[in-house]
Amino acid sequence: MRFKVLVTTGGEIKFEGAAPSKPIYYGGPKETGLWRIDISKFEQLIAEQLKSQVFGDSIEEFDFSLEIANLDEWGNWFKATKDYVSYRPKSRRLISVGQIEWDSVKKLDVDGQWEQLTNALRTAVGRIASMKRKPSSFDFRAFGAAVDRALTMCSPRAVAV
């Protein structure tokens, strides 16, 4: 199973160790706080745990679409994708969104942000069970359990910037 993280952020997000590059589009005050988790490291650690596992013939890749922003401030931009999950049979991909509210994490330490990130991933994985058009040959319960195991094997400090 391949695992990827696709990140979409609001312009207000500041990543630790990165130069500020995005203006605040909705006209709110300048934000303080930093995102302290290296998303690439997170993706690598989870992908490593899942790469040798197979959960059926229908899915070869799970794309975790992570959205971090002041979700309400952006209006429909993020509200429209809140519960999004999609099965792409031709590419054998499953895409599911997990959202994190920036105001609730911007001043947290790595451990607090880790908790929010893992909750967002678990929510995205859990959404598979409620799909109307589920992959025919995919054990989503076993996949969810494998993701939980992978998360418990990873440390917040291993993905800190």
Secondary structure, DSSP 4 states (H G I P E B T S, - for coil): -EEEEEEEE-TT--BTTS------SS--PPP---B-B-HHHHHHHHHHHHTT----SS-SEEEEEEEEE-TTTTTHHHHTTTT-EEEETTTTEEEEEEEEEHHHHTT--HHHHHHHHHHHHHHHHHGGGG-SS--TT--HHHHHHHHHHHHHHS-GGGGB-
